[in-house]
Amino acid sequence: MDINEKMLLELARQLGFDDSTDTIVTKAASITAGYRDRDEEEILDDILRLKQKLKSNPEQYRKQLRAVRSLRSMMNREQQKRLDRVIDILERD
């Protein structure tokens, strides 16, 4: 299943982005561009830093983790494995 703009916007709203469609798309494109040339270990380091910030608000953390899990059905098998690894990192204490 491909991620279309409607799905991306809904996910962004679940993650707490309440901006306009153009702003959300622009932010997503900017974030994606920032990670394009980074290796997996660098990305995992960023995930660990982000985890600490997210856990400072447990309710928002749970909401965002549910949103991340919802991406799984839109991914191919290789992407699902990577996402499972990220989710595992986020759920560890």
KEZAKOL-797005 format. One line per 5 residues: number of its first residue (from 1); for each residue x, y, z of N, C-alpha, C. Coordinates in pm, whole numbers, plus 32768, in hexadecimal, padded with zeros to 4 digits. Example, Ala and Ser with C-alpha at 12.3 -4.5 7.8 and 13.67 -1.06 7.14 Angstrom:
1 = 8527,7DC7,830C,84CE,7E3E,830C,8528,7EB6,830C ~ 8505,7F1F,82C4,8557,7F96,82CA,850A,8003,8313
This chain:
1 = 8055,7F8B,8000,8000,8000,8000,8059,807C,8000 ~ 803D,80DB,7FAA,8089,8157,7FA5,8054,81BB,8009 ~ 80AD,820F,8037,8085,827A,8091,805A,82F0,803B ~ 7FDC,8311,8041,7FAE,8384,7FF5,7FA9,83FF,804E ~ 7F8A,8471,8013,7F8D,84EF,805F,7F29,84EE,80D2
6 = 7EB4,84B3,80BD,7E4E,84AF,8127,7E81,8460,819F ~ 7EC2,83EC,8186,7EF8,839A,81F2,7F68,83E4,823A ~ 7FBB,842A,81EE,8029,8475,8229,7FF4,84E4,8283 ~ 7F8E,8529,8255,7F54,8595,82A5,7F14,8560,8325 ~ 7ECF,84EF,831B,7E91,84B5,8392,7EFC,848A,83F7
11 = 7F65,844B,83C5,7FD2,8424,841E,8011,849F,845E ~ 8027,8507,8411,8062,8582,8448,8009,85BB,84B6 ~ 7F89,85B8,84A2,7F2E,85EA,850A,7F34,8593,8587 ~ 7F3F,850F,8574,7F4A,84B5,85E7,7FCB,84CF,8634 ~ 8032,84FA,85EC,80B2,8516,862C,80B7,85A1,866A
16 = 804B,85EE,8658,8045,866F,8699,805A,86E7,8640 ~ 8068,86D3,85BE,8073,8743,8562,7FE7,8774,8542 ~ 7FCA,87EE,8569,7F45,8827,8551,7F4A,8896,84EA ~ 7FB2,889B,849B,7FC4,8904,8439,7F74,88EA,83BB ~ 7F7F,8944,835E,7F3B,8935,82DE,7F7B,88C4,828E
21 = 7F35,8898,8227,7F66,882D,81D1,7FEF,884F,8197 ~ 7FFE,88C8,8164,807E,88F0,8128,80EF,88ED,818D ~ 80D4,8919,8207,813B,891B,826E,8164,888D,8294 ~ 8103,8834,82A2,8121,87A9,82C5,8175,8768,8258 ~ 814D,8779,81DB,8195,873D,816A,8223,8775,8164
26 = 8230,87F8,8177,82B4,8838,8175,830C,8802,81E5 ~ 82D5,87F4,825E,8322,87BE,82CF,834C,872E,82B2 ~ 82EF,86DD,827E,830F,8651,8260,837E,8647,81F8 ~ 8377,8699,8191,83DD,8698,8128,8464,86C4,8160 ~ 8463,8725,81B7,84DF,8756,81F4,851E,86EC,824D
31 = 84CD,86AB,829E,84FF,8641,82F6,8539,85CE,82A4 ~ 84F0,85A7,823B,851E,853A,81E5,85A3,855C,81A4 ~ 85B1,85D6,8171,862D,8600,8130,86A2,85FC,8191 ~ 8688,861C,820E,86F2,861D,8272,8728,8593,8292 ~ 86DC,852C,8277,8707,84A3,8295,8731,8453,821B
36 = 8722,848B,81A7,873B,8443,812B,87C8,8408,8122 ~ 882D,8454,814A,88B8,8427,8139,88F8,83F4,81BA ~ 88A6,83DB,821F,88DD,83AE,829F,88D7,8315,82A7 ~ 8939,82DB,82EB,8936,824A,82F9,88DA,8222,836C ~ 88BD,81A1,8372,885B,816D,83D1,8883,8188,8463
41 = 8902,817E,8482,892F,8196,850C,8918,8227,8536 ~ 8930,8285,84DB,8917,8312,84FB,8882,832A,8515 ~ 8832,82EA,84C5,87A1,82F8,84D7,8775,82BC,855B ~ 87AB,8249,857E,8789,820A,85FE,87B5,8260,8675 ~ 8827,82A2,8668,8852,82FE,86D2,87EC,8370,86E4
46 = 87BB,83A3,8674,8754,840C,867A,86D4,83D8,86B9 ~ 86B1,835D,869C,8638,8322,86D6,8646,8318,876E ~ 86BB,82F2,879D,86D2,82EA,882F,86C6,8372,8871 ~ 86FB,83D9,8830,86EF,8461,8867,865C,848D,8866 ~ 8616,8470,87FB,8589,8494,87F1,8537,844A,885A
51 = 855A,83CD,8874,8513,837E,88D8,8513,83C4,8960 ~ 8584,83FB,8986,858E,843F,8A07,8531,84B7,8A0E ~ 8528,8501,89A0,84CE,8574,899B,843D,8547,89A1 ~ 841C,84DF,8956,8391,84B0,8950,8362,847D,89D8 ~ 83BA,8438,8A1E,8392,83FB,8A9E,837A,8462,8B0B
56 = 839D,84DF,8AF4,8383,8546,8B58,82ED,8564,8B63 ~ 82A0,853D,8AFF,820E,854C,8B01,81D1,84C4,8AE1 ~ 81B7,8471,8B46,818B,83E7,8B30,810E,83D9,8ADA ~ 80AD,8431,8AEC,8032,8426,8A9D,804F,843F,8A08 ~ 809A,84A7,89EC,80BE,84C6,8961,8117,8457,8927
61 = 816F,8420,8979,81C7,83B3,894F,8175,833A,8921 ~ 8111,8314,8970,80BC,82A2,894B,806F,82BE,88CA ~ 803F,8336,88BC,7FF5,835E,8844,804F,8357,87C9 ~ 80C7,8389,87D4,8123,8388,8764,8153,82FB,8742 ~ 8164,82A8,87A6,818C,821E,878D,811D,81D3,8742
66 = 809F,81EC,8766,802F,81B0,871C,8030,81DE,868A ~ 804E,825C,8674,8054,8290,85EB,80C4,824E,859C ~ 8136,823B,85DC,81A8,81F9,859A,8182,8168,8577 ~ 8142,8123,85D3,8117,8099,85B7,80B6,8092,8541 ~ 8063,80F9,8531,8001,80F7,84C4,8042,80FD,843B
71 = 80BF,8126,8435,8107,812A,83B5,8124,809E,837F ~ 812C,803C,83D6,8157,7FB5,83B1,8109,7F7C,833B ~ 8086,7F8F,833A,8033,7F55,82CF,804D,7F94,8247 ~ 8091,8006,8244,80AD,804B,81C6,8136,8027,818E ~ 817D,7FCE,81D1,8208,7FB3,81AE,821B,7F28,8173
76 = 828A,7F1B,8128,82AF,7E96,80F8,82F8,7E4D,8169 ~ 8319,7DD1,8154,8353,7D7D,81BC,83D5,7DB6,81F5 ~ 842C,7DE7,819F,84AC,7E1F,81CE,8494,7E9B,8224 ~ 843A,7EF1,81F9,841A,7F68,8246,83DA,7F43,82CC ~ 8387,7EDC,82CC,8348,7EAF,8348,83B1,7E80,83AC
81 = 8417,7E39,837C,8482,7E0C,83D5,84CA,7E82,8414 ~ 84E6,7EE9,83C3,8528,7F60,83F8,84CF,7FA7,845D ~ 844F,7FB2,843C,83F2,7FF3,8498,83E8,7FA5,851A ~ 83E3,7F21,8511,83DE,7ECE,858A,8458,7EE8,85E2 ~ 84CA,7EFC,85A4,8545,7F19,85EF,8539,7FA0,8635
86 = 8504,8003,85EF,84F1,8088,862A,848F,8081,869E ~ 841F,803B,8689,83BB,802E,86F3,83F7,7FE9,876D ~ 8447,7F82,8755,8489,7F3D,87C4,84E3,7F9D,8812 ~ 852C,7FEF,87CC,8584,8051,880E,8530,80B4,885F ~ 84C3,80E3,8826,846F,8145,886A,842A,810B,88E5
91 = 840B,808B,88E2,83C3,804D,8953,841E,8020,89C3 ~ 849F,8010,89A8,84FC,7FE7,8A11,850D,8056,8A76 ~ 8521,802E,8AF4,8537,8093,8B5D,85C5,80C1,8B64
